[in-house]
Amino acid sequence: MKTTKTIELPVLKDVVVLGKEVPAKNELPPVLNELQAKALEQQIEHIVQKRLEVVLKKATDQAITDIKAHLDKMLPELIKATHKKAYM
């Protein structure tokens, strides 16, 4: 026969402290909740704004790089074409 393992479970008297009241989860005053919500909203807005700035900066830098590369390739051809027309 196998031996079983005994597990001790806490009972109410092990968890509850006499004379101490624990507030319910949603017992905070509404003003505090509104302040916390406003602070959280501002923090989220700040994070989103910073990430948007980073993404826009990267996109702008990439666009400038692409434009410069295109101009480096196309300008010499345009200058040659302009010189040919001017001397004809």
Secondary structure, 3 states (H helix, E strand, C coil): CCCCCCCCCCCHHHHCCCCCCCCCCCCCCHHHHHHHHHHHHHHHHHHHHHHHHHHHHHHHHHHHHHHHHHHHHHHHHHHHHHHHHHCC
